[in-house]
Amino acid sequence: MKIIQKGNLKRKDKRYRFDCRVCGCVFECEDDEVREMFGSYNETVFAHDCPTCSEIVYGEQIVYRESVQDY
């Protein structure tokens, strides 16, 4: 293996995308704005309050600058 560029484990370009099922608002949050929770089957779930209707929105989607990855 040849490492071309070392990675950074504390990347700040990580964002979380949420879709509110109550009002339909779609929003993104920075890494330090979300609450990390544990769901069933030891999975990690992220939560944030909807900026429109204030409902708690749960998500598992991490959006990077280059691509989208679902967890």
N, C-alpha and C positions, 0 to 999 in steps of 0.2 A: 504494500500500500504506500502511496505517496501523497502526503498532505500538501495541497496547493496553497491553502490559506487556513490558518487556525480559526476555529469557531469561538464564539463568545457565549458562554452558558447563561449570562445575564443580559440577554438582548432586550432592548427597550422598544424595538419596532414591532413587538407582538401586540396584536389587538384582538378583541373578542367581539363577535357579531351576534346580536340578539334580534329575534323577531317576536314582538308582543302578540300573543294570540287574542288579547282582549280588544285592543284598539288598532292593531295592524302596524304600529310604529316599528321601523327597522333602524337600529342604531349600533354604533361601535363604541367600545370602551378601551382605554389603555389598560395595561397589565396591572397597575396599582389601583385601579378603580373597581375591580370586580371582587366578589366574595367567592372564595374557593370552598366547596362543600363536597361531602362524600355521599354518593347515591347508593342505590342497592347494587349488589355484586361488586363492591369495592371500586366503583368507577368515580372519577372526579367530575363534578358538575360545577359550572360557574354561574353565578347569579348577580343580577343588578336590578335596581328599580327602574321601571319604564319612565322616561322623562315626560311622557304625555299623560298617562293615566295613573302612574305611581304603583302599578301592580308589580310584584316580583316576577322577573322573567328569568327562566333557567335556560342555559345553553351549553353546548359542548363543542362549539365551533371556534377554532383559532384561525385568525386571518393574518397571514404574513404579508410582507410587502410584495413578494414575488408570486406567492401561490396561496391557495386555500387548502387547509387540511381539516378533516373531520375527525374528532376523537370520540 
